[in-house]
Amino acid sequence: GLAHAVILPGGHLPRFVQQSLNEAKYTTSDLNKFYSAFFWRNALSSRYDQGFLTKLSDDLKRIHEVLVNLNKYSGSTIWSEKAHSALDEIFSNTHPVRSAEQIKATLLEDDIRGAQKQAINLYLHSQTKFDLVTGNKLDRFSEDREKKVDMHHIFPKAWCKDNSSSFPGLDKYTNSIANLVPLSAKSNGEHWKSKSPKTAIENLGITWDACADYFELAIINEDLFKKLNEPSPDPIDFFQRRAELIANQLMKLQCL
């Protein structure tokens, strides 16, 4: 999961975490599992959009207390059950676990912003290991402008604009997360450009058998790949189906 997000710049754990680990009050494994679910509940509910500093300070104390109290159950199903209940208490009824349908709706919005957008983009980045065009491993730390990795449109904005009359409402989905995928600047700028996915895939000689692993990691399964290769692909149907896949994965991350 993304529990490593608890690490501060420079690779240091917050002092309360390091102190507790040194005292062996709970394991790093328990901390990672609990914090991962905590992180995703927060991110998907936008709970930190207001009053971040006050809530964070209180949350850190409560997380520490919960983990210390549950230490005797570590490694058992009882631990997971009690940890889940503890999270419910922290978030109360104001910020319940978001359903797959609610997350899907968010993924289809064209103006999602803030921490929620950044967290979902982070998830897509963490899953997508390879460039869909070249098959090369994505290098997110390269200083080479051509290798820079960013979120790019599967159905390019120019293509969506030109085909908006054929698909009423397409403009509402063009900038949605369901239409985005991590890609290197060169692959996007020189190869994919404003082509339809079908044209780009055909021109680049991309086949499912050869590139299945790359596309699966980018949360584009074989069904969706076939959708992109239809003679007249329906972008809105593609967005709906891909949003559902991503939503199902994100929903599970909220739970222990």
Salt bridges, closest charged atoms under 4 A:
GLU23 OE1 - LYS25 NZ 3.16
ASP30 OD1 - LYS33 NZ 3.85
ASP59 OD2 - ARG47 NH1 2.81
ASP88 OD1 - ARG41 NH1 2.85
ASP88 OD2 - HIS84 NE2 3.92
GLU202 OE2 - LYS198 NZ 2.75
GLU222 OE2 - LYS226 NZ 3.92
GLU230 OE2 - LYS227 NZ 3.76
ASP237 OD2 - LYS227 NZ 3.15
ASP237 OD2 - ARG241 NE 2.96
